[in-house]
């Protein structure tokens, strides 16, 4: 048994380690699958994965229809083997850069770049033509990097020629070193892996190489996707191997459990047979002793009879002595006969005891054979129940997965609803701010128009007042240039009060257009919110109906059990509370009384209803094993008998393994058990021991 226990412990620890490793591999597999999906998406769309700030900047340029192109990475073509060299030399900042057509556009792009915090440069091309580089002939030299990049746009080509300059691409680091030692090349070189060698006036430098992303071409993306796919395959192989190992360990564990059970049964049968054979041998010994004593008594009586005959034949002078002796012999014979009778009675008693023991032995053997047949039948039923339980457990897992998926869908809908409400609130705030700004601008516009009208009226009034004075030469006329200079001064003064121009009108139109778009989006958001609320209400109704049908089924099962067990009790289950805080109200009563809450019942009645509820749940969602911890704690003899009837009726309908933990309980619950295991401990510091208790029924 110790060997079996050690083996079982090792198997359980190995199985636990295998399951933990499986969980870690599953987590790693999910993470690699997410990376693999991203790479596959970029490969299908034939696009380079750009940073979010660069995407936003590009969309803003397209939206404003600015005269600019970019990012540069979208305008270049090259072999996949050059991707690491290009990324190492040009860098992300250059590859994500934009080219403006003029200085004004460049200023605007700089502001947008700061606004969106984009990691890039802005360039304005010159009108100078591009000059070609001189040819370099050396081993393992592929060519100039700028010439290996295929560019259709001349402005992009000018940027690359300006930044990259004379940089040669070599196959490996050794080839770059030989290039500098064998030729007079003074520029920079880079390997296909991205390693750089830079020649300065007095030194050579190999700059620090940061980790390259390798996401600049479809080839490198394919390479990474293949590596991730191989990693996923390896993880799947490891998972399958570990699952096979886990199944083997599980079968070994079941085998050890079966061996332990069969060993316990064999040990019990062996002890029973040993006790019976000991009793049988004891009775056989008593029988042999009695037979020996009877045979000795018979021999003594025969000898006495022979002696009497001899004495009768040998009559002599002392006949009278012999006659007296003969008179004494009958009394002795009577005594011997009485002893003989006593021995015969003892023999008969022993014979009856022997026959009774034989009958008991035969009964024990027949009971043993019937128990063996019952054991075989039970093992077959147990195996069948295990298979059925496994199928039920698998269906239960599928149902639980469906419930989890539905719950996750509800959570997603709620999160979507929450985000839509937040978006709606932010859009409403933006709309209010824009309306307020528009009203302020309109107020300013009205004030400016009023001030201009007042100025014009004042100007007309001045002309009417000054005109006659000029005619009467009270005011001297001046030159046009002086008047224009004064007018410009006046206009400059007027500009301080007159700040309405075409830009403000354009801005007003843009604000009105944005308001229209906001109202349109707001209506769409309202429709989406209403649709989401309707969907949530429908899902709540579906779940509420489903919960209600399950509760009705459980309620019917409980009342049916009470009715089949002739128990005068009725139970009702009812859903209470909102959907987010849904609960179950349990009420019960006798048939003559009103329904009251289960909290108002006694402890024994609550225990009885709890047992009926668990047994009914077992019928709705069956499981292969059901355990009751101290189910009979609050049960008196009456409620204990009711619980016994409930559990026995459930076992007749559904063959379920039930384990009862009963520290102290009436004998009704013990009568359910096929096997009773006792656990006892003497003192708090002692170790618990296991024994086989017996049920002793009280004699009335």
C-alpha positions in Angstrom: 0.0 0.0 0.0 2.9 2.4 0.8 4.3 1.8 -2.7 1.0 2.5 -4.2 0.6 5.7 -2.2 4.1 6.9 -3.1 3.4 6.1 -6.8 0.1 8.0 -6.6 1.8 11.0 -5.0 4.5 11.1 -7.7 1.9 10.8 -10.5 -0.2 13.6 -9.0 2.8 15.9 -8.7 3.9 15.1 -12.3 0.3 15.7 -13.5 0.3 19.1 -11.7 3.6 20.1 -13.3 2.4 19.1 -16.8 -0.8 21.1 -16.3 1.1 24.2 -15.2 3.5 23.9 -18.2 0.4 23.5 -20.5 -1.0 26.8 -19.1 2.3 28.7 -19.7 2.5 27.3 -23.3 -1.1 28.3 -24.0 -0.4 31.8 -22.9 2.8 32.0 -25.0 0.8 30.6 -28.0 -1.9 33.3 -27.7 0.7 36.1 -27.6 2.5 34.7 -30.7 -0.8 34.3 -32.5 -1.6 38.0 -32.0 1.8 39.1 -33.4 1.3 36.6 -36.3 -2.1 38.1 -37.1 -0.7 41.6 -37.2 2.1 40.6 -39.6 -0.4 38.7 -41.8 -2.7 41.7 -42.0 0.2 44.0 -43.1 1.3 41.4 -45.7 -2.2 41.0 -47.2 -2.7 44.8 -47.5 0.9 45.2 -48.9 1.6 48.0 -46.5 4.3 49.0 -44.1 3.3 49.3 -40.5 3.6 53.1 -39.8 3.5 54.7 -36.3 0.2 56.2 -35.3 1.5 59.8 -35.2 2.8 59.5 -38.8 -0.5 58.1 -39.9 -2.4 61.0 -38.3 0.0 63.6 -39.9 -0.4 62.0 -43.3 -4.2 62.1 -43.0 -4.1 65.7 -42.0 -1.9 66.6 -45.0 -4.3 64.8 -47.4 -7.3 66.5 -45.7 -5.9 70.0 -46.1 -4.6 69.2 -49.6 -1.2 70.6 -48.8 1.5 70.4 -51.5 3.7 67.8 -49.7 4.6 64.2 -50.1 5.5 61.5 -47.6 6.4 59.5 -45.7 9.5 58.7 -47.8 9.2 54.9 -47.0 6.0 54.8 -49.2 8.0 56.1 -52.3 11.0 53.7 -52.3 11.4 50.2 -53.6 14.2 47.8 -52.9 15.1 44.1 -52.5 14.2 42.4 -49.3 17.8 41.7 -48.5 18.5 45.4 -48.2 15.9 46.1 -45.6 18.2 45.9 -42.6 20.9 48.0 -44.3 18.3 50.7 -45.3 16.8 50.8 -41.8 20.3 51.0 -40.2 21.6 53.9 -42.4 18.5 56.0 -43.0 16.8 55.5 -39.7 13.2 55.7 -38.8 13.2 59.5 -38.6 14.3 59.9 -42.2 12.1 57.1 -43.5 9.0 58.6 -41.9 9.9 62.2 -43.2 7.9 64.4 -45.5 8.9 66.7 -48.4 7.3 70.2 -48.7 7.0 72.0 -52.1 7.9 75.5 -50.6 8.9 77.3 -47.4 5.4 78.2 -46.4 4.2 74.6 -46.6 7.3 73.6 -44.6 6.3 76.1 -41.8 2.8 74.7 -41.7 4.1 71.1 -41.7 6.5 72.0 -38.8 3.5 73.2 -36.7 1.5 70.1 -37.5 4.6 67.9 -36.6 4.8 69.6 -33.2 1.1 69.3 -32.7 0.9 65.6 -33.4 4.4 64.9 -31.8 5.5 63.0 -35.0 9.0 61.5 -35.1 10.1 62.8 -38.6 11.9 65.5 -40.5 10.6 68.1 -43.0 12.6 68.8 -46.2 12.3 71.4 -49.1 14.2 70.2 -52.2 16.7 72.4 -54.1 16.8 72.9 -57.9 20.3 71.6 -58.3 20.7 68.3 -60.3 21.9 65.1 -58.8 25.5 64.1 -59.6 26.4 60.4 -59.9 29.1 58.7 -57.7 32.3 57.2 -59.1 32.3 53.4 -59.4 34.1 51.3 -56.8 35.3 47.8 -57.8 36.0 45.4 -54.9 35.0 41.9 -53.9 31.7 41.4 -52.1 30.6 45.0 -52.8 27.0 45.2 -53.9 26.9 48.9 -54.8 25.9 52.3 -53.5 22.9 52.3 -51.3 21.3 55.3 -53.0 21.6 53.5 -56.4 20.2 50.2 -55.1 17.0 52.0 -54.0 14.4 52.4 -56.7 12.8 55.9 -56.5 10.4 57.4 -59.1 10.1 60.8 -57.4 13.0 63.2 -58.0 12.4 65.1 -54.7 12.6 61.9 -52.7 15.7 61.0 -54.6 17.3 64.3 -53.7 16.6 63.8 -50.0 18.1 60.3 -50.0 21.2 61.4 -51.9 21.6 64.3 -49.5 21.3 62.3 -46.3 22.8 58.9 -47.2 25.7 60.3 -49.4 28.4 57.9 -50.5 27.5 54.7 -48.6 28.4 51.3 -50.1 26.6 48.1 -49.3 28.8 45.0 -48.7 27.9 41.4 -48.0 29.5 41.1 -44.6 31.7 42.9 -42.0 34.9 41.2 -43.3 34.2 42.5 -46.9 33.9 46.1 -45.5 37.2 45.9 -43.7 38.9 44.6 -46.8 37.3 47.5 -48.8 39.1 50.1 -46.7 42.4 48.3 -46.6 42.6 47.5 -50.4 41.0 50.7 -51.9 41.1 54.5 -51.3 37.4 54.7 -50.5 36.7 57.3 -47.8 33.0 57.0 -47.4 30.7 54.8 -45.2 29.8 51.1 -45.8 27.0 48.9 -44.3 26.5 45.2 -44.3 23.3 43.3 -45.2 22.7 42.7 -41.5 22.8 46.5 -40.8 26.4 46.8 -39.3 28.1 50.1 -40.2 31.7 51.1 -40.7 32.4 54.9 -41.0 35.7 56.4 -42.2 36.8 59.7 -40.6 40.0 61.7 -41.2 42.1 59.8 -38.7 39.9 56.9 -37.4 37.4 54.3 -38.4 34.2 53.9 -36.4 31.7 51.1 -35.9 28.7 52.9 -34.3 26.4 51.4 -31.8 23.8 49.3 -33.6 20.4 49.4 -31.9 17.9 46.6 -32.3 16.4 46.7 -35.8 12.7 46.2 -36.2 12.9 44.5 -39.6 9.4 45.8 -40.6 10.5 47.9 -43.6 9.7 45.3 -46.3 7.4 42.4 -47.0 10.3 40.0 -47.1 11.4 40.8 -43.5 7.7 40.6 -42.5 7.4 37.2 -44.1 10.6 36.1 -42.4 9.3 37.2 -39.0 5.9 35.6 -39.8 7.6 32.3 -40.7 9.6 32.4 -37.4 6.5 33.1 -35.4 4.7 30.3 -37.3 7.5 27.8 -36.5 7.4 28.9 -32.9 3.6 28.3 -32.8 4.1 24.9 -34.4 6.7 24.0 -31.8 4.4 25.2 -29.1 1.5 23.1 -30.5 3.8 20.0 -30.7 4.8 20.6 -27.1 1.2 21.0 -26.0 0.1 17.8 -27.8 3.0 15.9 -26.2 2.1 17.3 -22.8 -1.5 16.4 -23.3 -0.6 12.8 -24.3 1.7 12.7 -21.2 -1.2 14.1 -19.0 -3.6 11.5 -20.4 -1.1 8.8 -19.6 -0.6 10.1 -16.1 -4.3 10.3 -15.6 -4.8 6.7 -16.7 -1.9 5.7 -14.4 -3.6 7.5 -11.6 -7.0 5.8 -12.3 -5.2 2.5 -12.4 -3.5 3.1 -9.0 -6.9 4.1 -7.5 -8.5 0.9 -8.9 -5.6 -1.2 -7.5 -6.0 0.4 -4.1 -9.7 -0.3 -4.1 -9.3 -3.9 -5.2 -6.5 -4.4 -2.7 -8.8 -3.1 0.1 -11.6 -5.5 -1.0 -9.2 -8.5 -1.2 -7.7 -7.7 2.2 -11.2 -7.5 3.8 -12.3 -10.8 2.2 -9.1 -12.5 3.2 -9.6 -11.4 6.9 -13.2 -12.7 6.8 -12.2 -16.0 5.4 -9.3 -16.3 7.9 -11.7 -15.7 10.9 -14.2 -18.4 9.5 -11.5 -21.0 9.0 -10.2 -20.4 12.5 -13.7 -21.0 14.0 -14.1 -24.1 11.8 -10.8 -25.6 12.9 -11.7 -24.9 16.5 -15.0 -26.8 16.2 -13.2 -29.7 14.3 -10.8 -30.0 17.3 -13.6 -30.2 19.8 -15.4 -32.9 17.7 -12.2 -35.0 17.5 -11.7 -34.8 21.4 -15.3 -35.8 22.0 -15.0 -38.8 19.6 -11.8 -39.9 21.4 -13.6 -39.7 24.8 -16.6 -41.7 23.5 -14.3 -44.4 22.1 -12.5 -44.7 25.4 -15.8 -45.0 27.3 -16.9 -47.8 24.9 -13.6 -49.6 25.4 -14.0 -49.4 29.2 -17.5 -50.7 29.1 -16.5 -53.7 26.9 -13.6 -54.5 29.2 -16.0 -54.5 32.1 -18.5 -56.8 30.4 -15.6 -59.2 29.6 -14.5 -59.1 33.1 -18.0 -59.9 34.4 -18.1 -62.9 32.1 -14.7 -64.1 33.3 -15.8 -63.8 36.9 -18.9 -65.8 36.2 -16.9 -68.6 34.7 -14.4 -68.5 37.6 -16.7 -69.3 40.5 -14.8 -70.6 43.5 -15.0 -70.8 47.3 -15.0 -67.1 47.5 -18.2 -67.0 45.6 -19.9 -64.8 48.2 -17.2 -62.3 48.0 -17.6 -62.3 44.3 -21.3 -62.1 44.6 -20.9 -59.0 46.8 -18.6 -57.7 44.3 -21.1 -58.4 41.6 -23.7 -56.5 43.5 -21.4 -53.6 43.5 -20.7 -53.8 39.8 -24.2 -52.8 38.6 -24.0 -49.6 40.6 -20.7 -48.9 39.0 -22.2 -49.8 35.6 -25.0 -47.4 36.3 -22.5 -44.7 37.1 -20.5 -45.4 34.0 -23.8 -45.5 31.9 -24.7 -42.1 33.4 -21.3 -40.8 32.4 -21.8 -42.4 29.0 -25.2 -40.7 28.6 -23.6 -37.4 29.7 -20.9 -37.8 27.1 -23.5 -38.8 24.4 -25.5 -35.7 25.3 -22.3 -33.6 25.0 -21.6 -35.3 21.7 -25.0 -34.5 20.4 -24.7 -30.8 21.5 -21.3 -30.6 19.8 -22.7 -32.3 16.8 -25.5 -29.7 16.7 -23.0 -26.9 17.1 -20.9 -28.4 14.3 -24.0 -28.6 12.0 -24.9 -25.0 12.9 -21.3 -23.8 12.1 -21.5 -25.7 8.8 -24.8 -24.0 8.0 -23.4 -20.6 9.0 -20.3 -21.4 6.9 -22.5 -22.3 3.9 -24.5 -19.1 4.4 -21.3 -17.0 4.6 -20.0 -18.6 1.4 -23.3 -18.0 -0.4 -23.3 -14.3 0.9 -19.7 -14.0 -0.2 -20.6 -15.3 -3.7 -23.6 -12.9 -3.9 -21.4 -10.0 -2.8 -18.8 -10.9 -5.5 -21.6 -10.9 -8.1 -22.9 -7.6 -6.7 -19.3 -6.2 -6.8 -19.0 -7.1 -10.5 -22.3 -5.6 -11.3 -21.4 -2.4 -9.3 -18.1 -2.1 -11.1 -19.8 -2.4 -14.5 -22.4 0.2 -13.4 -19.6 2.4 -12.1 -17.7 2.2 -15.4 -20.8 3.0 -17.3 -21.6 5.9 -14.9 -18.1 7.2 -15.3 -18.5 7.3 -19.1 -21.9 9.0 -18.8 -20.5 11.4 -16.2 -17.5 12.2 -18.5 -19.9 13.1 -21.4 -22.1 15.1 -19.0 -19.0 16.9 -17.7 -17.9 17.7 -21.3 -21.3 19.0 -22.2 -21.3 21.1 -19.0 -17.9 22.6 -20.0 -19.4 23.5 -23.4 -22.4 25.2 -21.8 -20.1 27.1 -19.4 -18.0 28.2 -22.4 -21.2 29.4 -24.2 -22.2 31.3 -21.0 -18.8 32.9 -20.8 -19.0 33.9 -24.5 -22.4 35.5 -23.9 -21.2 37.3 -20.8 -18.2 38.6 -22.7 -20.5 39.8 -25.5 -22.7 41.6 -22.8 -19.5 43.2 -21.3 -18.4 44.2 -24.8 -21.8 45.8 -25.5 -21.7 47.6 -22.2 -18.2 48.9 -22.9 -19.3 49.9 -26.4 -22.3 51.6 -24.9 -20.1 53.4 -22.3 -17.6 54.5 -25.0 -20.5 55.7 -27.2 -22.0 57.7 -24.3 -18.6 59.2 -23.6 -18.1 60.1 -27.2 -21.6 61.6 -27.3 -20.8 63.7 -24.3 -17.4 64.8 -25.7 -19.1 65.7 -29.1 -21.9 67.6 -27.2 -19.2 69.5 -25.3 -17.4 70.3 -28.6 -20.7 71.4 -30.2 -21.5 73.7 -27.3 -17.9 75.2 -27.4 -18.2 75.7 -31.2 -21.7 77.3 -30.8 -20.3 79.6 -28.1 -17.3 80.6 -30.2 -19.6 81.2 -33.2 -21.8 83.4 -31.2 -18.8 85.4 -29.9 -17.5 85.8 -33.5 -20.9 86.9 -34.7 -21.1 89.4 -31.8 -17.7 90.7 -32.7 -18.7 90.9 -36.4 -21.8 93.0 -35.5 -19.9 95.3 -33.3 -17.2 95.8 -36.0 -19.9 96.6 -38.7 -21.6 99.1 -36.4 -18.2 100.8 -35.7 -17.5 101.0 -39.5 -20.9 102.5 -40.1 -20.3 105.1 -37.4 -16.9 105.9 -38.9 -18.5 106.3 -42.4 -21.2 108.6 -41.0 -18.6 110.7 -39.2 -16.6 110.9 -42.5 -19.6 112.1 -44.4 -20.4 114.6 -41.7 -16.8 115.9 -41.9 -17.0 116.2 -45.7 -20.2 118.2 -45.4 -18.7 120.5 -42.8 -15.3 120.9 -44.5 -16.5 121.2 -48.1 -18.0 124.8 -47.8 -14.9 125.9 -45.8 -12.6 124.8 -48.6 -14.7 126.8 -51.1 -14.4 129.8 -48.9 -10.7 129.1 -48.5 -11.0 128.8 -44.8 -9.1 125.5 -45.1 -6.1 125.2 -47.4 -6.1 122.3 -49.9 -3.2 119.9 -49.7 -1.4 117.5 -52.1 -2.7 114.0 -52.8 0.3 112.3 -51.4 -0.1 114.1 -48.0 -3.8 113.3 -48.0 -3.1 109.6 -48.8 -0.5 109.5 -46.0 -3.1 110.9 -43.6 -5.6 108.4 -44.9 -3.2 105.5 -44.4 -2.6 106.7 -40.8 -6.4 106.9 -40.3 -6.8 103.4 -41.8 -4.1 102.1 -39.5 -6.0 103.6 -36.6 -9.3 102.1 -38.0 -7.7 98.6 -38.3 -7.4 98.6 -34.5 -11.1 98.6 -34.4 -11.9 96.8 -37.6 -10.6 93.2 -37.4 -13.1 91.5 -39.7 -11.5 90.0 -42.8 -12.1 87.2 -45.3 -10.3 84.7 -43.0 -12.9 85.2 -40.3 -15.7 84.6 -42.8 -14.0 81.4 -44.1 -13.5 80.3 -40.5 -17.3 81.0 -39.9 -18.2 78.8 -42.9 -15.8 76.0 -41.6 -17.4 76.2 -38.1 -20.9 75.9 -39.7 -19.8 72.9 -41.8 -18.3 71.3 -38.7 -21.5 72.0 -36.8 -23.5 70.2 -39.5 -21.1 67.2 -39.4 -21.4 67.2 -35.6 -25.2 67.2 -35.7 -25.1 64.4 -38.3 -22.7 62.4 -36.2 -24.7 63.1 -33.1 -27.9 61.7 -34.8 -25.9 58.6 -35.9 -24.6 58.2 -32.3 -28.1 58.5 -30.9 -29.3 55.8 -33.3 -26.3 53.6 -32.3 -27.0 54.2 -28.6 -30.7 53.4 -29.0 -29.9 50.2 -31.0 -27.3 49.2 -28.3 -29.9 49.8 -25.6 -32.5 47.8 -27.5 -30.0 44.9 -27.9 -29.1 45.0 -24.2 -32.8 44.9 -23.3 -33.4 42.0 -25.6 -30.5 40.1 -24.2 -31.7 40.9 -20.7 -35.1 39.6 -21.5 -33.6 36.4 -23.1 -31.5 35.7 -20.0 -34.3 36.6 -17.6 -36.6 34.1 -19.4 -33.9 31.5 -19.4 -33.2 32.0 -15.7 -36.9 31.9 -15.0 -37.4 28.6 -16.9 -34.4 27.0 -15.1 -35.8 28.2 -11.7 -39.3 26.8 -12.6 -37.7 23.5 -13.5 -35.7 23.4 -10.2 -38.9 24.3 -8.3 -40.9 21.6 -10.0 -38.1 19.1 -9.2 -38.1 20.1 -5.5 -41.8 19.8 -5.1 -41.9 16.5 -7.1 -39.3 15.1 -4.7 -41.3 16.2 -1.7 -44.5 14.7 -3.2 -42.8 11.4 -4.1 -41.3 11.2 -0.6 -44.8 11.9 1.0 -43.5 15.1 2.5 -46.2 17.7 3.2 -44.0 20.7 2.2 -44.2 23.1 -0.8 -41.3 25.3 -2.0 -41.3 28.4 -4.4 -38.3 30.0 -6.1 -38.6 33.6 -7.5 -36.2 36.0 -9.2 -35.8 39.4 -7.4 -33.8 42.6 -8.1 -32.6 44.3 -11.2 -30.7 42.4 -13.9 -27.3 43.7 -12.7 -28.0 42.5 -9.2 -30.3 39.5 -9.9 -31.1 37.2 -6.9 -33.3 34.3 -6.0 -35.9 34.4 -3.1 -36.6 31.0 -1.6 -39.9 30.5 0.2 -41.5 27.4 1.7 -44.5 26.3 3.8 -46.7 23.3 4.7 -49.7 22.8 2.4 -52.1 24.4 4.9 -50.0 27.6 5.6 -48.8 30.6 3.6 -45.4 30.8 2.0 -42.8 32.3 4.2 -39.1 33.2 3.6 -36.7 30.3 4.2 -34.8 32.5 6.7 -37.8 32.2 9.1 -37.7 28.4 9.2 -35.8 26.2 11.7 -32.3 25.0 11.1 -33.4 21.4 10.3 -36.0 22.6 7.8 -33.4 24.8 6.1 -31.1 21.9 5.9 -33.8 19.7 4.4 -34.8 22.3 1.8 -31.1 22.9 1.0 -30.6 19.1 0.4 -33.7 19.1 -1.9 -32.4 22.1 -3.8 -28.9 20.6 -4.4 -30.5 17.3 -5.5 -32.7 19.2 -8.0 -29.8 21.2 -9.3 -28.1 17.8 -9.8 -30.9 16.8 -12.2 -30.7 20.1 -14.1 -26.9 20.3 -14.4 -25.7 16.8 -13.4 -22.2 16.1 -12.1 -20.5 12.7 -11.4 -19.8 13.5 -7.7 -21.9 15.3 -5.0 -20.6 16.0 -1.5 -22.6 17.0 1.6 -20.6 18.5 4.5 -22.4 17.8 7.9 -25.8 17.6 6.2 -27.3 16.1 9.3 -26.1 18.7 11.8 -29.4 20.4 12.4 -31.6 17.4 11.5 -33.7 15.7 14.1 -35.0 12.1 13.7 -38.0 13.2 11.7 -36.2 15.5 9.3 -33.4 13.0 9.0 -35.8 10.4 7.8 -37.2 12.9 5.3 -33.7 13.7 4.0 -33.1 9.9 3.8 -36.2 9.5 1.6 -35.1 12.5 -0.7 -31.6 11.2 -1.2 -32.7 7.6 -1.8 -35.3 8.6 -4.4 -32.7 10.7 -6.2 -30.3 7.8 -6.3 -33.0 5.5 -7.7 -33.5 7.9 -10.6 -29.9 9.1 -11.2 -26.9 6.9 -10.3 -24.7 9.6 -8.7 -21.8 9.2 -6.3 -22.6 10.9 -3.1 -20.2 11.5 -0.2 -21.7 12.5 3.2 -19.4 14.0 6.0 -21.3 13.2 9.2 -19.7 13.8 12.5 -22.8 12.7 14.4 -26.2 11.9 12.8 -29.2 9.6 13.2 -29.0 6.2 11.6 -31.3 7.0 8.7 -28.5 8.8 6.8 -26.1 6.0 7.6 -28.4 3.5 6.0 -27.8 5.2 2.6 -24.1 4.3 2.6 -22.6 1.5 0.6 -19.4 2.0 2.5 -18.7 3.8 5.8 -15.3 5.2 6.7 -14.6 6.2 10.3 -12.0 8.8 11.3 -11.1 9.2 14.9 -8.5 11.2 16.9 -7.6 10.9 20.6 -6.3 14.3 21.9 -5.5 17.4 19.9 -1.9 16.5 19.2 -2.6 12.9 18.1 -2.8 11.8 14.4 -6.2 10.8 13.0 -6.8 7.1 12.4 -9.2 5.4 10.0 -11.4 2.5 11.1 -14.5 0.6 9.9 -17.5 1.4 12.0 -20.6 -0.7 12.4 -24.2 0.4 12.6 -25.9 -0.8 15.8 -29.7 -0.4 15.7 -31.3 0.4 19.0 -33.7 -2.4 20.2 -37.1 -1.0 21.3 
